[in-house]
Amino acid sequence: MRRILAGRTPEEWIGAIAMTVVLALLGFQVVARFGFSRSFSWLEEVSRFAFVWAVYFGFVIAAEKDRHIRISLHIEALPRRPRLILFTLADAVWLVFNAVVIWHGYWFTMSMFEFPYISQTTGINLVWVQMIVPLGFLLMSVRIVQVMIRRWQGEEEHVDHRKGD
């Protein structure tokens, strides 16, 4: 048990908790609907919110493990130094994209604090759901930079995960 718990990042814990919430709420909704002919509309909405957060934390986990989708077959044929340069260039473009999303996501989130958009079912301000966009991309950017540093220090070599571990 200790081996399973050890070495997990906060993103993995939050993603796992969010998915557990999704499964528990949807499971309860199924039992309530088909077992007791009772339905709770807020359960589906809250589970949808938790699912969105779980997906974004999944993005962060994939970035941390350098397992995002990329076409790297042609890069694998290159010597180590040019390969590092190309991966760094690709990651730099990715970071620029993330910066744009963070910037616009931040201002969108701030506008939702000023002009709240309230959920019909739960009555909460949807800013708490939308906040995952800039937060997720910020966390993803941090993990991308960490992978880039590990790659240049020689601690991590890109592995084509389609070939298996």
Phi and psi in radians as a Rosetta constraint file:
Dihedral C 1 N 2 CA 2 C 2 CIRCULARHARMONIC -1.100 0.35
Dihedral N 2 CA 2 C 2 N 3 CIRCULARHARMONIC -0.618 0.35
Dihedral C 2 N 3 CA 3 C 3 CIRCULARHARMONIC -1.148 0.35
Dihedral N 3 CA 3 C 3 N 4 CIRCULARHARMONIC -0.620 0.35
Dihedral C 3 N 4 CA 4 C 4 CIRCULARHARMONIC -1.192 0.35
Dihedral N 4 CA 4 C 4 N 5 CIRCULARHARMONIC -0.697 0.35
Dihedral C 4 N 5 CA 5 C 5 CIRCULARHARMONIC -1.361 0.35
Dihedral N 5 CA 5 C 5 N 6 CIRCULARHARMONIC -0.473 0.35
Dihedral C 5 N 6 CA 6 C 6 CIRCULARHARMONIC -1.297 0.35
Dihedral N 6 CA 6 C 6 N 7 CIRCULARHARMONIC 2.563 0.35
Dihedral C 6 N 7 CA 7 C 7 CIRCULARHARMONIC 1.346 0.35
Dihedral N 7 CA 7 C 7 N 8 CIRCULARHARMONIC 0.235 0.35
Dihedral C 7 N 8 CA 8 C 8 CIRCULARHARMONIC -1.580 0.35
Dihedral N 8 CA 8 C 8 N 9 CIRCULARHARMONIC 2.434 0.35
Dihedral C 8 N 9 CA 9 C 9 CIRCULARHARMONIC -1.464 0.35
Dihedral N 9 CA 9 C 9 N 10 CIRCULARHARMONIC 2.808 0.35
Dihedral C 9 N 10 CA 10 C 10 CIRCULARHARMONIC -1.013 0.35
Dihedral N 10 CA 10 C 10 N 11 CIRCULARHARMONIC -0.600 0.35
Dihedral C 10 N 11 CA 11 C 11 CIRCULARHARMONIC -1.102 0.35
Dihedral N 11 CA 11 C 11 N 12 CIRCULARHARMONIC -0.692 0.35
Dihedral C 11 N 12 CA 12 C 12 CIRCULARHARMONIC -1.126 0.35
Dihedral N 12 CA 12 C 12 N 13 CIRCULARHARMONIC -0.711 0.35
Dihedral C 12 N 13 CA 13 C 13 CIRCULARHARMONIC -1.138 0.35
Dihedral N 13 CA 13 C 13 N 14 CIRCULARHARMONIC -0.810 0.35
Dihedral C 13 N 14 CA 14 C 14 CIRCULARHARMONIC -1.153 0.35
Dihedral N 14 CA 14 C 14 N 15 CIRCULARHARMONIC -0.736 0.35
Dihedral C 14 N 15 CA 15 C 15 CIRCULARHARMONIC -1.086 0.35
Dihedral N 15 CA 15 C 15 N 16 CIRCULARHARMONIC -0.735 0.35
Dihedral C 15 N 16 CA 16 C 16 CIRCULARHARMONIC -1.159 0.35
Dihedral N 16 CA 16 C 16 N 17 CIRCULARHARMONIC -0.721 0.35
Dihedral C 16 N 17 CA 17 C 17 CIRCULARHARMONIC -1.126 0.35
Dihedral N 17 CA 17 C 17 N 18 CIRCULARHARMONIC -0.746 0.35
Dihedral C 17 N 18 CA 18 C 18 CIRCULARHARMONIC -1.086 0.35
Dihedral N 18 CA 18 C 18 N 19 CIRCULARHARMONIC -0.732 0.35
Dihedral C 18 N 19 CA 19 C 19 CIRCULARHARMONIC -1.191 0.35
Dihedral N 19 CA 19 C 19 N 20 CIRCULARHARMONIC -0.599 0.35
Dihedral C 19 N 20 CA 20 C 20 CIRCULARHARMONIC -1.128 0.35
Dihedral N 20 CA 20 C 20 N 21 CIRCULARHARMONIC -0.719 0.35
Dihedral C 20 N 21 CA 21 C 21 CIRCULARHARMONIC -1.065 0.35
Dihedral N 21 CA 21 C 21 N 22 CIRCULARHARMONIC -0.764 0.35
Dihedral C 21 N 22 CA 22 C 22 CIRCULARHARMONIC -1.033 0.35
Dihedral N 22 CA 22 C 22 N 23 CIRCULARHARMONIC -0.877 0.35
Dihedral C 22 N 23 CA 23 C 23 CIRCULARHARMONIC -1.122 0.35
Dihedral N 23 CA 23 C 23 N 24 CIRCULARHARMONIC -0.723 0.35
Dihedral C 23 N 24 CA 24 C 24 CIRCULARHARMONIC -1.144 0.35
Dihedral N 24 CA 24 C 24 N 25 CIRCULARHARMONIC -0.800 0.35
Dihedral C 24 N 25 CA 25 C 25 CIRCULARHARMONIC -1.166 0.35
Dihedral N 25 CA 25 C 25 N 26 CIRCULARHARMONIC -0.758 0.35
Dihedral C 25 N 26 CA 26 C 26 CIRCULARHARMONIC -1.206 0.35
Dihedral N 26 CA 26 C 26 N 27 CIRCULARHARMONIC -0.623 0.35
Dihedral C 26 N 27 CA 27 C 27 CIRCULARHARMONIC -1.103 0.35
Dihedral N 27 CA 27 C 27 N 28 CIRCULARHARMONIC -0.762 0.35
Dihedral C 27 N 28 CA 28 C 28 CIRCULARHARMONIC -1.100 0.35
Dihedral N 28 CA 28 C 28 N 29 CIRCULARHARMONIC -0.692 0.35
Dihedral C 28 N 29 CA 29 C 29 CIRCULARHARMONIC -1.109 0.35
Dihedral N 29 CA 29 C 29 N 30 CIRCULARHARMONIC -0.716 0.35
Dihedral C 29 N 30 CA 30 C 30 CIRCULARHARMONIC -1.118 0.35
Dihedral N 30 CA 30 C 30 N 31 CIRCULARHARMONIC -0.805 0.35
Dihedral C 30 N 31 CA 31 C 31 CIRCULARHARMONIC -1.096 0.35
Dihedral N 31 CA 31 C 31 N 32 CIRCULARHARMONIC -0.762 0.35
Dihedral C 31 N 32 CA 32 C 32 CIRCULARHARMONIC -1.133 0.35
Dihedral N 32 CA 32 C 32 N 33 CIRCULARHARMONIC -0.717 0.35
Dihedral C 32 N 33 CA 33 C 33 CIRCULARHARMONIC -1.259 0.35
Dihedral N 33 CA 33 C 33 N 34 CIRCULARHARMONIC -0.853 0.35
Dihedral C 33 N 34 CA 34 C 34 CIRCULARHARMONIC -1.607 0.35
Dihedral N 34 CA 34 C 34 N 35 CIRCULARHARMONIC -0.400 0.35
Dihedral C 34 N 35 CA 35 C 35 CIRCULARHARMONIC -1.566 0.35
Dihedral N 35 CA 35 C 35 N 36 CIRCULARHARMONIC -0.597 0.35
Dihedral C 35 N 36 CA 36 C 36 CIRCULARHARMONIC -2.180 0.35
Dihedral N 36 CA 36 C 36 N 37 CIRCULARHARMONIC 0.120 0.35
Dihedral C 36 N 37 CA 37 C 37 CIRCULARHARMONIC 0.891 0.35
Dihedral N 37 CA 37 C 37 N 38 CIRCULARHARMONIC 0.715 0.35
Dihedral C 37 N 38 CA 38 C 38 CIRCULARHARMONIC -2.272 0.35
Dihedral N 38 CA 38 C 38 N 39 CIRCULARHARMONIC 2.409 0.35
Dihedral C 38 N 39 CA 39 C 39 CIRCULARHARMONIC -2.226 0.35
Dihedral N 39 CA 39 C 39 N 40 CIRCULARHARMONIC 2.473 0.35
Dihedral C 39 N 40 CA 40 C 40 CIRCULARHARMONIC -2.084 0.35
Dihedral N 40 CA 40 C 40 N 41 CIRCULARHARMONIC 1.892 0.35
Dihedral C 40 N 41 CA 41 C 41 CIRCULARHARMONIC -1.163 0.35
Dihedral N 41 CA 41 C 41 N 42 CIRCULARHARMONIC -0.539 0.35
Dihedral C 41 N 42 CA 42 C 42 CIRCULARHARMONIC -1.177 0.35
Dihedral N 42 CA 42 C 42 N 43 CIRCULARHARMONIC -0.462 0.35
Dihedral C 42 N 43 CA 43 C 43 CIRCULARHARMONIC -1.104 0.35
Dihedral N 43 CA 43 C 43 N 44 CIRCULARHARMONIC -0.760 0.35
Dihedral C 43 N 44 CA 44 C 44 CIRCULARHARMONIC -1.147 0.35
Dihedral N 44 CA 44 C 44 N 45 CIRCULARHARMONIC -0.689 0.35
Dihedral C 44 N 45 CA 45 C 45 CIRCULARHARMONIC -1.182 0.35
Dihedral N 45 CA 45 C 45 N 46 CIRCULARHARMONIC -0.789 0.35
Dihedral C 45 N 46 CA 46 C 46 CIRCULARHARMONIC -1.137 0.35
Dihedral N 46 CA 46 C 46 N 47 CIRCULARHARMONIC -0.673 0.35
Dihedral C 46 N 47 CA 47 C 47 CIRCULARHARMONIC -1.161 0.35
Dihedral N 47 CA 47 C 47 N 48 CIRCULARHARMONIC -0.588 0.35
Dihedral C 47 N 48 CA 48 C 48 CIRCULARHARMONIC -1.130 0.35
Dihedral N 48 CA 48 C 48 N 49 CIRCULARHARMONIC -0.750 0.35
Dihedral C 48 N 49 CA 49 C 49 CIRCULARHARMONIC -1.072 0.35
Dihedral N 49 CA 49 C 49 N 50 CIRCULARHARMONIC -0.798 0.35
Dihedral C 49 N 50 CA 50 C 50 CIRCULARHARMONIC -1.129 0.35
Dihedral N 50 CA 50 C 50 N 51 CIRCULARHARMONIC -0.618 0.35
Dihedral C 50 N 51 CA 51 C 51 CIRCULARHARMONIC -1.140 0.35
Dihedral N 51 CA 51 C 51 N 52 CIRCULARHARMONIC -0.741 0.35
Dihedral C 51 N 52 CA 52 C 52 CIRCULARHARMONIC -1.039 0.35
Dihedral N 52 CA 52 C 52 N 53 CIRCULARHARMONIC -0.791 0.35
Dihedral C 52 N 53 CA 53 C 53 CIRCULARHARMONIC -1.103 0.35
Dihedral N 53 CA 53 C 53 N 54 CIRCULARHARMONIC -0.712 0.35
Dihedral C 53 N 54 CA 54 C 54 CIRCULARHARMONIC -1.100 0.35
Dihedral N 54 CA 54 C 54 N 55 CIRCULARHARMONIC -0.699 0.35
Dihedral C 54 N 55 CA 55 C 55 CIRCULARHARMONIC -1.110 0.35
Dihedral N 55 CA 55 C 55 N 56 CIRCULARHARMONIC -0.781 0.35
Dihedral C 55 N 56 CA 56 C 56 CIRCULARHARMONIC -1.132 0.35
Dihedral N 56 CA 56 C 56 N 57 CIRCULARHARMONIC -0.672 0.35
Dihedral C 56 N 57 CA 57 C 57 CIRCULARHARMONIC -1.217 0.35
Dihedral N 57 CA 57 C 57 N 58 CIRCULARHARMONIC -0.487 0.35
Dihedral C 57 N 58 CA 58 C 58 CIRCULARHARMONIC -1.105 0.35
Dihedral N 58 CA 58 C 58 N 59 CIRCULARHARMONIC -0.678 0.35
Dihedral C 58 N 59 CA 59 C 59 CIRCULARHARMONIC -1.046 0.35
Dihedral N 59 CA 59 C 59 N 60 CIRCULARHARMONIC -0.764 0.35
Dihedral C 59 N 60 CA 60 C 60 CIRCULARHARMONIC -1.132 0.35
Dihedral N 60 CA 60 C 60 N 61 CIRCULARHARMONIC -0.726 0.35
Dihedral C 60 N 61 CA 61 C 61 CIRCULARHARMONIC -1.105 0.35
Dihedral N 61 CA 61 C 61 N 62 CIRCULARHARMONIC -0.744 0.35
Dihedral C 61 N 62 CA 62 C 62 CIRCULARHARMONIC -1.094 0.35
Dihedral N 62 CA 62 C 62 N 63 CIRCULARHARMONIC -0.690 0.35
Dihedral C 62 N 63 CA 63 C 63 CIRCULARHARMONIC -1.162 0.35
Dihedral N 63 CA 63 C 63 N 64 CIRCULARHARMONIC -0.699 0.35
Dihedral C 63 N 64 CA 64 C 64 CIRCULARHARMONIC -1.139 0.35
Dihedral N 64 CA 64 C 64 N 65 CIRCULARHARMONIC -0.584 0.35
Dihedral C 64 N 65 CA 65 C 65 CIRCULARHARMONIC -1.649 0.35
Dihedral N 65 CA 65 C 65 N 66 CIRCULARHARMONIC 0.078 0.35
Dihedral C 65 N 66 CA 66 C 66 CIRCULARHARMONIC 0.966 0.35
Dihedral N 66 CA 66 C 66 N 67 CIRCULARHARMONIC 0.809 0.35
Dihedral C 66 N 67 CA 67 C 67 CIRCULARHARMONIC -2.049 0.35
Dihedral N 67 CA 67 C 67 N 68 CIRCULARHARMONIC 0.346 0.35
Dihedral C 67 N 68 CA 68 C 68 CIRCULARHARMONIC -1.273 0.35
Dihedral N 68 CA 68 C 68 N 69 CIRCULARHARMONIC 2.750 0.35
Dihedral C 68 N 69 CA 69 C 69 CIRCULARHARMONIC -1.186 0.35
Dihedral N 69 CA 69 C 69 N 70 CIRCULARHARMONIC 2.256 0.35
Dihedral C 69 N 70 CA 70 C 70 CIRCULARHARMONIC -2.754 0.35
Dihedral N 70 CA 70 C 70 N 71 CIRCULARHARMONIC 2.649 0.35
Dihedral C 70 N 71 CA 71 C 71 CIRCULARHARMONIC -1.605 0.35
Dihedral N 71 CA 71 C 71 N 72 CIRCULARHARMONIC 1.935 0.35
Dihedral C 71 N 72 CA 72 C 72 CIRCULARHARMONIC -2.219 0.35
Dihedral N 72 CA 72 C 72 N 73 CIRCULARHARMONIC 0.091 0.35
Dihedral C 72 N 73 CA 73 C 73 CIRCULARHARMONIC -1.050 0.35
Dihedral N 73 CA 73 C 73 N 74 CIRCULARHARMONIC -0.770 0.35
Dihedral C 73 N 74 CA 74 C 74 CIRCULARHARMONIC -1.225 0.35
Dihedral N 74 CA 74 C 74 N 75 CIRCULARHARMONIC -0.482 0.35
Dihedral C 74 N 75 CA 75 C 75 CIRCULARHARMONIC -1.331 0.35
Dihedral N 75 CA 75 C 75 N 76 CIRCULARHARMONIC -0.544 0.35
Dihedral C 75 N 76 CA 76 C 76 CIRCULARHARMONIC -1.081 0.35
Dihedral N 76 CA 76 C 76 N 77 CIRCULARHARMONIC -0.434 0.35
Dihedral C 76 N 77 CA 77 C 77 CIRCULARHARMONIC -1.341 0.35
Dihedral N 77 CA 77 C 77 N 78 CIRCULARHARMONIC -0.233 0.35
Dihedral C 77 N 78 CA 78 C 78 CIRCULARHARMONIC -1.403 0.35
Dihedral N 78 CA 78 C 78 N 79 CIRCULARHARMONIC 2.750 0.35
Dihedral C 78 N 79 CA 79 C 79 CIRCULARHARMONIC -1.125 0.35
Dihedral N 79 CA 79 C 79 N 80 CIRCULARHARMONIC 2.923 0.35
Dihedral C 79 N 80 CA 80 C 80 CIRCULARHARMONIC -1.013 0.35
Dihedral N 80 CA 80 C 80 N 81 CIRCULARHARMONIC -0.848 0.35
Dihedral C 80 N 81 CA 81 C 81 CIRCULARHARMONIC -1.116 0.35
Dihedral N 81 CA 81 C 81 N 82 CIRCULARHARMONIC -0.886 0.35
Dihedral C 81 N 82 CA 82 C 82 CIRCULARHARMONIC -1.077 0.35
Dihedral N 82 CA 82 C 82 N 83 CIRCULARHARMONIC -0.597 0.35
Dihedral C 82 N 83 CA 83 C 83 CIRCULARHARMONIC -1.105 0.35
Dihedral N 83 CA 83 C 83 N 84 CIRCULARHARMONIC -0.770 0.35
Dihedral C 83 N 84 CA 84 C 84 CIRCULARHARMONIC -1.072 0.35
Dihedral N 84 CA 84 C 84 N 85 CIRCULARHARMONIC -0.725 0.35
Dihedral C 84 N 85 CA 85 C 85 CIRCULARHARMONIC -1.120 0.35
Dihedral N 85 CA 85 C 85 N 86 CIRCULARHARMONIC -0.773 0.35
Dihedral C 85 N 86 CA 86 C 86 CIRCULARHARMONIC -1.147 0.35
Dihedral N 86 CA 86 C 86 N 87 CIRCULARHARMONIC -0.739 0.35
Dihedral C 86 N 87 CA 87 C 87 CIRCULARHARMONIC -1.119 0.35
Dihedral N 87 CA 87 C 87 N 88 CIRCULARHARMONIC -0.682 0.35
Dihedral C 87 N 88 CA 88 C 88 CIRCULARHARMONIC -1.143 0.35
Dihedral N 88 CA 88 C 88 N 89 CIRCULARHARMONIC -0.735 0.35
Dihedral C 88 N 89 CA 89 C 89 CIRCULARHARMONIC -1.083 0.35
Dihedral N 89 CA 89 C 89 N 90 CIRCULARHARMONIC -0.782 0.35
Dihedral C 89 N 90 CA 90 C 90 CIRCULARHARMONIC -1.094 0.35
Dihedral N 90 CA 90 C 90 N 91 CIRCULARHARMONIC -0.739 0.35
Dihedral C 90 N 91 CA 91 C 91 CIRCULARHARMONIC -1.175 0.35
Dihedral N 91 CA 91 C 91 N 92 CIRCULARHARMONIC -0.587 0.35
Dihedral C 91 N 92 CA 92 C 92 CIRCULARHARMONIC -1.149 0.35
Dihedral N 92 CA 92 C 92 N 93 CIRCULARHARMONIC -0.710 0.35
Dihedral C 92 N 93 CA 93 C 93 CIRCULARHARMONIC -1.098 0.35
Dihedral N 93 CA 93 C 93 N 94 CIRCULARHARMONIC -0.727 0.35
Dihedral C 93 N 94 CA 94 C 94 CIRCULARHARMONIC -1.071 0.35
Dihedral N 94 CA 94 C 94 N 95 CIRCULARHARMONIC -0.722 0.35
Dihedral C 94 N 95 CA 95 C 95 CIRCULARHARMONIC -1.153 0.35
Dihedral N 95 CA 95 C 95 N 96 CIRCULARHARMONIC -0.630 0.35
Dihedral C 95 N 96 CA 96 C 96 CIRCULARHARMONIC -1.122 0.35
Dihedral N 96 CA 96 C 96 N 97 CIRCULARHARMONIC -0.780 0.35
Dihedral C 96 N 97 CA 97 C 97 CIRCULARHARMONIC -1.034 0.35
Dihedral N 97 CA 97 C 97 N 98 CIRCULARHARMONIC -0.793 0.35
Dihedral C 97 N 98 CA 98 C 98 CIRCULARHARMONIC -1.051 0.35
Dihedral N 98 CA 98 C 98 N 99 CIRCULARHARMONIC -0.688 0.35
Dihedral C 98 N 99 CA 99 C 99 CIRCULARHARMONIC -1.089 0.35
Dihedral N 99 CA 99 C 99 N 100 CIRCULARHARMONIC -0.689 0.35
Dihedral C 99 N 100 CA 100 C 100 CIRCULARHARMONIC -1.130 0.35
Dihedral N 100 CA 100 C 100 N 101 CIRCULARHARMONIC -0.775 0.35
Dihedral C 100 N 101 CA 101 C 101 CIRCULARHARMONIC -1.141 0.35
Dihedral N 101 CA 101 C 101 N 102 CIRCULARHARMONIC -0.720 0.35
Dihedral C 101 N 102 CA 102 C 102 CIRCULARHARMONIC -1.079 0.35
Dihedral N 102 CA 102 C 102 N 103 CIRCULARHARMONIC -0.804 0.35
Dihedral C 102 N 103 CA 103 C 103 CIRCULARHARMONIC -1.038 0.35
Dihedral N 103 CA 103 C 103 N 104 CIRCULARHARMONIC -0.937 0.35
Dihedral C 103 N 104 CA 104 C 104 CIRCULARHARMONIC -1.218 0.35
Dihedral N 104 CA 104 C 104 N 105 CIRCULARHARMONIC -0.625 0.35
Dihedral C 104 N 105 CA 105 C 105 CIRCULARHARMONIC -1.132 0.35
Dihedral N 105 CA 105 C 105 N 106 CIRCULARHARMONIC -0.665 0.35
Dihedral C 105 N 106 CA 106 C 106 CIRCULARHARMONIC -1.086 0.35
Dihedral N 106 CA 106 C 106 N 107 CIRCULARHARMONIC -0.855 0.35
Dihedral C 106 N 107 CA 107 C 107 CIRCULARHARMONIC -1.187 0.35
Dihedral N 107 CA 107 C 107 N 108 CIRCULARHARMONIC -0.594 0.35
Dihedral C 107 N 108 CA 108 C 108 CIRCULARHARMONIC -1.145 0.35
Dihedral N 108 CA 108 C 108 N 109 CIRCULARHARMONIC -0.748 0.35
Dihedral C 108 N 109 CA 109 C 109 CIRCULARHARMONIC -1.105 0.35
Dihedral N 109 CA 109 C 109 N 110 CIRCULARHARMONIC -0.756 0.35
Dihedral C 109 N 110 CA 110 C 110 CIRCULARHARMONIC -1.093 0.35
Dihedral N 110 CA 110 C 110 N 111 CIRCULARHARMONIC -0.654 0.35
Dihedral C 110 N 111 CA 111 C 111 CIRCULARHARMONIC -1.165 0.35
Dihedral N 111 CA 111 C 111 N 112 CIRCULARHARMONIC -0.513 0.35
Dihedral C 111 N 112 CA 112 C 112 CIRCULARHARMONIC -1.290 0.35
Dihedral N 112 CA 112 C 112 N 113 CIRCULARHARMONIC -0.421 0.35
Dihedral C 112 N 113 CA 113 C 113 CIRCULARHARMONIC -1.244 0.35
Dihedral N 113 CA 113 C 113 N 114 CIRCULARHARMONIC -0.679 0.35
Dihedral C 113 N 114 CA 114 C 114 CIRCULARHARMONIC -1.287 0.35
Dihedral N 114 CA 114 C 114 N 115 CIRCULARHARMONIC -0.733 0.35
Dihedral C 114 N 115 CA 115 C 115 CIRCULARHARMONIC -2.150 0.35
Dihedral N 115 CA 115 C 115 N 116 CIRCULARHARMONIC 1.486 0.35
Dihedral C 115 N 116 CA 116 C 116 CIRCULARHARMONIC -1.087 0.35
Dihedral N 116 CA 116 C 116 N 117 CIRCULARHARMONIC 2.500 0.35
Dihedral C 116 N 117 CA 117 C 117 CIRCULARHARMONIC -1.988 0.35
Dihedral N 117 CA 117 C 117 N 118 CIRCULARHARMONIC 1.876 0.35
Dihedral C 117 N 118 CA 118 C 118 CIRCULARHARMONIC -1.630 0.35
Dihedral N 118 CA 118 C 118 N 119 CIRCULARHARMONIC 2.368 0.35
Dihedral C 118 N 119 CA 119 C 119 CIRCULARHARMONIC -1.189 0.35
Dihedral N 119 CA 119 C 119 N 120 CIRCULARHARMONIC 2.369 0.35
Dihedral C 119 N 120 CA 120 C 120 CIRCULARHARMONIC -1.143 0.35
Dihedral N 120 CA 120 C 120 N 121 CIRCULARHARMONIC -0.686 0.35
Dihedral C 120 N 121 CA 121 C 121 CIRCULARHARMONIC -1.481 0.35
Dihedral N 121 CA 121 C 121 N 122 CIRCULARHARMONIC -0.841 0.35
Dihedral C 121 N 122 CA 122 C 122 CIRCULARHARMONIC -1.647 0.35
Dihedral N 122 CA 122 C 122 N 123 CIRCULARHARMONIC -0.365 0.35
Dihedral C 122 N 123 CA 123 C 123 CIRCULARHARMONIC 1.361 0.35
Dihedral N 123 CA 123 C 123 N 124 CIRCULARHARMONIC 0.213 0.35
Dihedral C 123 N 124 CA 124 C 124 CIRCULARHARMONIC -1.654 0.35
Dihedral N 124 CA 124 C 124 N 125 CIRCULARHARMONIC 2.719 0.35
Dihedral C 124 N 125 CA 125 C 125 CIRCULARHARMONIC -1.269 0.35
Dihedral N 125 CA 125 C 125 N 126 CIRCULARHARMONIC 2.179 0.35
Dihedral C 125 N 126 CA 126 C 126 CIRCULARHARMONIC -1.225 0.35
Dihedral N 126 CA 126 C 126 N 127 CIRCULARHARMONIC -0.022 0.35
Dihedral C 126 N 127 CA 127 C 127 CIRCULARHARMONIC -1.045 0.35
Dihedral N 127 CA 127 C 127 N 128 CIRCULARHARMONIC -0.547 0.35
Dihedral C 127 N 128 CA 128 C 128 CIRCULARHARMONIC -1.220 0.35
Dihedral N 128 CA 128 C 128 N 129 CIRCULARHARMONIC -0.431 0.35
Dihedral C 128 N 129 CA 129 C 129 CIRCULARHARMONIC -1.468 0.35
Dihedral N 129 CA 129 C 129 N 130 CIRCULARHARMONIC -0.803 0.35
Dihedral C 129 N 130 CA 130 C 130 CIRCULARHARMONIC -1.192 0.35
Dihedral N 130 CA 130 C 130 N 131 CIRCULARHARMONIC -0.355 0.35
Dihedral C 130 N 131 CA 131 C 131 CIRCULARHARMONIC -1.067 0.35
Dihedral N 131 CA 131 C 131 N 132 CIRCULARHARMONIC -0.377 0.35
Dihedral C 131 N 132 CA 132 C 132 CIRCULARHARMONIC -1.166 0.35
Dihedral N 132 CA 132 C 132 N 133 CIRCULARHARMONIC -0.422 0.35
Dihedral C 132 N 133 CA 133 C 133 CIRCULARHARMONIC -1.108 0.35
Dihedral N 133 CA 133 C 133 N 134 CIRCULARHARMONIC -1.048 0.35
Dihedral C 133 N 134 CA 134 C 134 CIRCULARHARMONIC -1.168 0.35
Dihedral N 134 CA 134 C 134 N 135 CIRCULARHARMONIC -0.618 0.35
Dihedral C 134 N 135 CA 135 C 135 CIRCULARHARMONIC -1.129 0.35
Dihedral N 135 CA 135 C 135 N 136 CIRCULARHARMONIC -0.806 0.35
Dihedral C 135 N 136 CA 136 C 136 CIRCULARHARMONIC -1.081 0.35
Dihedral N 136 CA 136 C 136 N 137 CIRCULARHARMONIC -0.763 0.35
Dihedral C 136 N 137 CA 137 C 137 CIRCULARHARMONIC -1.212 0.35
Dihedral N 137 CA 137 C 137 N 138 CIRCULARHARMONIC -0.549 0.35
Dihedral C 137 N 138 CA 138 C 138 CIRCULARHARMONIC -1.162 0.35
Dihedral N 138 CA 138 C 138 N 139 CIRCULARHARMONIC -0.832 0.35
Dihedral C 138 N 139 CA 139 C 139 CIRCULARHARMONIC -1.093 0.35
Dihedral N 139 CA 139 C 139 N 140 CIRCULARHARMONIC -0.687 0.35
Dihedral C 139 N 140 CA 140 C 140 CIRCULARHARMONIC -1.088 0.35
Dihedral N 140 CA 140 C 140 N 141 CIRCULARHARMONIC -0.710 0.35
Dihedral C 140 N 141 CA 141 C 141 CIRCULARHARMONIC -1.110 0.35
Dihedral N 141 CA 141 C 141 N 142 CIRCULARHARMONIC -0.712 0.35
Dihedral C 141 N 142 CA 142 C 142 CIRCULARHARMONIC -1.049 0.35
Dihedral N 142 CA 142 C 142 N 143 CIRCULARHARMONIC -0.783 0.35
Dihedral C 142 N 143 CA 143 C 143 CIRCULARHARMONIC -1.176 0.35
Dihedral N 143 CA 143 C 143 N 144 CIRCULARHARMONIC -0.623 0.35
Dihedral C 143 N 144 CA 144 C 144 CIRCULARHARMONIC -1.114 0.35
Dihedral N 144 CA 144 C 144 N 145 CIRCULARHARMONIC -0.768 0.35
Dihedral C 144 N 145 CA 145 C 145 CIRCULARHARMONIC -1.097 0.35
Dihedral N 145 CA 145 C 145 N 146 CIRCULARHARMONIC -0.706 0.35
Dihedral C 145 N 146 CA 146 C 146 CIRCULARHARMONIC -1.078 0.35
Dihedral N 146 CA 146 C 146 N 147 CIRCULARHARMONIC -0.737 0.35
Dihedral C 146 N 147 CA 147 C 147 CIRCULARHARMONIC -1.130 0.35
Dihedral N 147 CA 147 C 147 N 148 CIRCULARHARMONIC -0.718 0.35
Dihedral C 147 N 148 CA 148 C 148 CIRCULARHARMONIC -1.066 0.35
Dihedral N 148 CA 148 C 148 N 149 CIRCULARHARMONIC -0.752 0.35
Dihedral C 148 N 149 CA 149 C 149 CIRCULARHARMONIC -1.117 0.35
Dihedral N 149 CA 149 C 149 N 150 CIRCULARHARMONIC -0.810 0.35
Dihedral C 149 N 150 CA 150 C 150 CIRCULARHARMONIC -1.068 0.35
Dihedral N 150 CA 150 C 150 N 151 CIRCULARHARMONIC -0.680 0.35
Dihedral C 150 N 151 CA 151 C 151 CIRCULARHARMONIC -1.121 0.35
Dihedral N 151 CA 151 C 151 N 152 CIRCULARHARMONIC -0.766 0.35
Dihedral C 151 N 152 CA 152 C 152 CIRCULARHARMONIC -1.274 0.35
Dihedral N 152 CA 152 C 152 N 153 CIRCULARHARMONIC -0.461 0.35
Dihedral C 152 N 153 CA 153 C 153 CIRCULARHARMONIC -1.416 0.35
Dihedral N 153 CA 153 C 153 N 154 CIRCULARHARMONIC -0.074 0.35
Dihedral C 153 N 154 CA 154 C 154 CIRCULARHARMONIC 1.451 0.35
Dihedral N 154 CA 154 C 154 N 155 CIRCULARHARMONIC 0.102 0.35
Dihedral C 154 N 155 CA 155 C 155 CIRCULARHARMONIC -1.371 0.35
Dihedral N 155 CA 155 C 155 N 156 CIRCULARHARMONIC -0.379 0.35
Dihedral C 155 N 156 CA 156 C 156 CIRCULARHARMONIC -2.402 0.35
Dihedral N 156 CA 156 C 156 N 157 CIRCULARHARMONIC 2.218 0.35
Dihedral C 156 N 157 CA 157 C 157 CIRCULARHARMONIC -1.910 0.35
Dihedral N 157 CA 157 C 157 N 158 CIRCULARHARMONIC 2.434 0.35
Dihedral C 157 N 158 CA 158 C 158 CIRCULARHARMONIC -1.124 0.35
Dihedral N 158 CA 158 C 158 N 159 CIRCULARHARMONIC 2.319 0.35
Dihedral C 158 N 159 CA 159 C 159 CIRCULARHARMONIC -2.073 0.35
Dihedral N 159 CA 159 C 159 N 160 CIRCULARHARMONIC 2.287 0.35
Dihedral C 159 N 160 CA 160 C 160 CIRCULARHARMONIC -1.371 0.35
Dihedral N 160 CA 160 C 160 N 161 CIRCULARHARMONIC 1.850 0.35
Dihedral C 160 N 161 CA 161 C 161 CIRCULARHARMONIC -1.312 0.35
Dihedral N 161 CA 161 C 161 N 162 CIRCULARHARMONIC -0.142 0.35
Dihedral C 161 N 162 CA 162 C 162 CIRCULARHARMONIC -1.234 0.35
Dihedral N 162 CA 162 C 162 N 163 CIRCULARHARMONIC -0.405 0.35
Dihedral C 162 N 163 CA 163 C 163 CIRCULARHARMONIC -1.412 0.35
Dihedral N 163 CA 163 C 163 N 164 CIRCULARHARMONIC -0.195 0.35
Dihedral C 163 N 164 CA 164 C 164 CIRCULARHARMONIC 1.714 0.35
Dihedral N 164 CA 164 C 164 N 165 CIRCULARHARMONIC 2.884 0.35
